[in-house]
Structure formats: C-alpha cells, structure tokens
Amino acid sequence: MKFVIFAGTPGSGKTSIIKYIVQELKENFKLFFAKFDCLQTSDDERIKQEYKIPTVKKLAGELCPDHYTALEIPKIVKENQDKDVIILETAGLCLRCSPYIKEGLGINVLDITSGDPSRYGPILTQADVVAVSKGDLISQAEREIFRAKILKVNPKAKIVEVNGLTGEGAIDVAEFIKLSSHIENKKLRLKHSMPSAVCGYCYGNKIIDEKEVHQRYLAGKELKKLIPNLNCGKCGFKSCNEFIRAVLDKKVKKEQCPFIKQKVVTIKKL
Amino acid sequence: MDEEIKKITILPGINKFGKKENFEKIEIKKGQVIAIVGNTGAGKTQLLYDIERLAQKDTRSRRKFLVNDKIPDKEMRFNPERKLIASLAQSMNFLMDISVRDFLKLHLESRGKKARQGLLKEVIKEANEITGEAISPEMNLLNLSGGQSRALMVSDVANISVSPIILIDEIENAGIRKEKAIEILVEEGKIVLIVTHDPSLALNADKRIIIKNGGIVKILDTTLKEKGIAYYLNWIENYNLEIREKIRQGREIKNVEIYCEPIKLKK
C-alpha cells in the first residue's frame, strides 16, 4: 500500500490535479480517496461519481484540520487494507502543519501566483514533490525564478509543473506515486512535529484576557486527566479535545464520556 | 545539459484508436520553426508532453524520440534541473513588482549564470525590435503594455533561458512583430514550436505537423508559395502595427497606402 498526501492552500488546484492523477492510476491500482476539510466539501462525492472509486469525507470542525488528519490516518489505513494507493487531500489552511508522512509521499500543490516560496513553512520545505500549478499564467522567466526559489528552501524537491485544466503534469506526479515506497507493516512517522496546543484558547476560550485563558487551561487540563484521550467518539464528538471544550462551554455534561462514568463507579465501589 | 541538442527525431507511435501513425520519422533541427496544427483535443498537448519527456514508447502515444540520432540517456530525460521546453503563451503575464533591469538580473541569477557584459542591454534592445513602444530598463514590469510584455518575454527566453526548445502557444495580435520575434529565437539557435492557426505564423514555419485523433496524420513542408503568402500576410500585419503606433501617438491617419515589395528568398 502506498500513502500519498496532497497539501496546498485552498484554490491552488489540488482537487483538479488529483482528478487527472486518479484517471491515470485507476486502471492499474485500487485507489481510495480521503478528503479532509474544515466545514464542508463535496470533492469526495465528485471524485466518487466521476471515477467510481471509494472515497470518504472528513470534516475537522472545531479541531485543527491537520491534527485531525493525523488522528484519522490510522483508521483510514486500517479500513483500507485491500487498497493499493490511498490518496489524502488536506484542508490546506495552515502552512505550518501539513501532516506529511516519512514513509509515504508528500505532495505540495503550490500556486505559482501566490508569491515568494520562502514564506512557506513545512508544507513546502518538507514535501517530496512540489507540483507547481497555474504556470500558464505567468512568464517563462518568472517560472524559472520560482523554481530556483523552491529549490533554495527545499533542495530535494522534485518539481513538476501541473495544470489542473489540461491535466499537464499529472502523468509525472503519477509516476512519483508509483515509485514511492510501501507503508505496510511500517510505523508511520510525521515528517515534522505540529505546533503545540498549549493554552486556554485550545480549550475553546474566547475572551482575550490572561487570567481567563489560564483558568480555562487549568480546567481543561484537569478534565483531560479524567478522560482516556482515545478519541473513540462514543461521546458524540470527534475527539476528546472537542468534548472538553463542549464541557467547559457547559454545552454537555462530562458524564457523557462513558469512561469518566466508569471511573466514578469503580471509586464508589471501593 | 552537457550535450547540445542539434536534432530531434520523432518516431511514430499510435493514435487514440491504437492505429500506427502514418509517417516514418520527423526530423526537427536546431534553428527550425515547426507549426503544430489541429483541433482542440486533437492531441497537441500530448505531442508537446512527449517532446518534453523525450518519450521512449513509455507514454500514451508510444512515440519514441532520438536526440542527435541517439537514444537520449536517463540523465537528459529526468534531470529536474533541465527543462527542455520553455514556453510563451497568450495568457502569460508578468506578476513581479520590479524594474525590467532587476527582473532580468534575477532571472540570470536563478539560472546560475553570470551576466555577460552587455547581455541585459542586448535583451532589451532585441525586445525593442519586436515591439513598437520602446522599453527602458527602469520601467516597472507591471506597467508594460501587452505588446511590451510579450516582446520582453520573447527576448528574455531567447537570450537567458537555456531551454533549447521554445514553445509558442497561440501568440496572436499582441501588438508585436511576430516574424521578428521568431527570427530572434531562431538566431539564438532555438528549435521553435508554434501551436497556432494564425496564417502568417503557420505558413512561415519550415514544417507543419497536422494532428488528428491523438496521432500525427500529416507533415507538410512549407512550400515556396506558402512562404510567399506568409510574407505578404506579415507585411499587412506590420503595416497595421505601424498605423496602430500612429494612432497611439495621436496622429491623424489620412490614407492607407498598400504596396507590395518583391519577396526576399531565404538563403
């Protein structure tokens, strides 16, 4: 099984180029497509209908979409043991954390009109393949300058010029996917650590105030000790953190977590 | 790219229906201009892709390419530093907020080239031969007109880009002397591929490759008669450009003088 992550800012042309790549690969490989986004997306449906491959939609909601992606990856891998290639498209909102995996292939779709590449973080610097899109809109010279600038921040990058309208470059990207290594029986590792979630704002605090945010942080930490951090979803939330936020916002009771209840029961028995 | 590309040979592949293409081989030499014609979706992009990749029966078309009569080595085909084709298209614009001089310097730096004395001046001089409105080094890239931008792109590609093949995609009516643009590219020893249906450009090429249903169906060597027709069409276009320039300068256009010069044969 191969695992490919496409990351890139919204509107860079990720989905368009993925379509051509799916077209290119689906004859010879069993594919699975997972689309991550924040609030809503229909890309998964479009790809499912057009190319008749299984897809899934994952919405991060209140969570950082890339943390959420990393949390969901093991499930996706487990549920798709029979597939040859899993293609995952990230929400692409944050340049800091794009959860590329060392054992898989990380592809950054980079809009050439989006400015100086040196501003980008791991989304570009840690990518194995950089697919430069919209090159048909700017001069040859600027394309060459852009290319040189990419190599400055990511010297190992394999640069491919892609065009989401014509499908140019899709064959090259598909080639890199074919050449990428298998992930079976390997421990998957993120290429870089994500930013820490360390403050009260991570537990849903909204008021900008030192004291308030610290209190919220402490309250969140206390709750966190009581729950198992399994992200099992039994409470109705996608993750424990989301559940903690809801509890602190007094939207739900903490007893909604079945594991907290269990703990309380065992203590009473003693 | 160590070895200079003097000649590229295309060996036939198959069309959309799996039928073998109807030609023995096509040879494209340094300094030649080739027009590629065909309907949208006929397979022009695939041909360009095959050339860029120097395909070895490993693309959809199953075409095979030779460089200087030899099978190109892997290094030549897959080196990411190497871009075989540089392109110019109608839709292209400049995006950088920078002066013409600094822009050209930046482009040179990105190629890792040291600027030869006077090279930048030359680039601008040649650009000015293509456009009617003079470009100066201090101008901001974003303030250039359509014609000036196109002219600078051509001259820049001819002089600074190392890519041996230049692809021109539908460059039409942008207020530039098209035949001069092609001439400059050819003089710099480039192979020029033009995807176009513009009569003066297509008929001025050395060859026309006609594509249908994903395959090359015909290769026409441009006849002397066609070159003559292209010459006249070009003349009319340049005359048009002259009047355009006069209008820009605010002059009154009193009459149009159409006269024809005898055709100059290429040596």
Boltz contact constraints between the chains, C-beta under 6 A:
constraints:
  - contact:
      token1: [A, 136]
      token2: [B, 89]
      max_distance: 6.0
  - contact:
      token1: [A, 136]
      token2: [B, 91]
      max_distance: 6.0
  - contact:
      token1: [A, 138]
      token2: [B, 92]
      max_distance: 6.0
  - contact:
      token1: [A, 138]
      token2: [B, 95]
      max_distance: 6.0
  - contact:
      token1: [A, 139]
      token2: [B, 92]
      max_distance: 6.0
  - contact:
      token1: [A, 139]
      token2: [B, 94]
      max_distance: 6.0
  - contact:
      token1: [A, 139]
      token2: [B, 153]
      max_distance: 6.0
  - contact:
      token1: [A, 140]
      token2: [B, 86]
      max_distance: 6.0
  - contact:
      token1: [A, 140]
      token2: [B, 87]
      max_distance: 6.0
  - contact:
      token1: [A, 140]
      token2: [B, 157]
      max_distance: 6.0
  - contact:
      token1: [A, 141]
      token2: [B, 107]
      max_distance: 6.0
  - contact:
      token1: [A, 141]
      token2: [B, 156]
      max_distance: 6.0
  - contact:
      token1: [A, 144]
      token2: [B, 110]
      max_distance: 6.0
  - contact:
      token1: [A, 145]
      token2: [B, 106]
      max_distance: 6.0
  - contact:
      token1: [A, 145]
      token2: [B, 107]
      max_distance: 6.0
  - contact:
      token1: [A, 145]
      token2: [B, 110]
      max_distance: 6.0
  - contact:
      token1: [A, 148]
      token2: [B, 110]
      max_distance: 6.0
  - contact:
      token1: [A, 158]
      token2: [B, 80]
      max_distance: 6.0
  - contact:
      token1: [A, 159]
      token2: [B, 80]
      max_distance: 6.0
  - contact:
      token1: [A, 166]
      token2: [B, 45]
      max_distance: 6.0
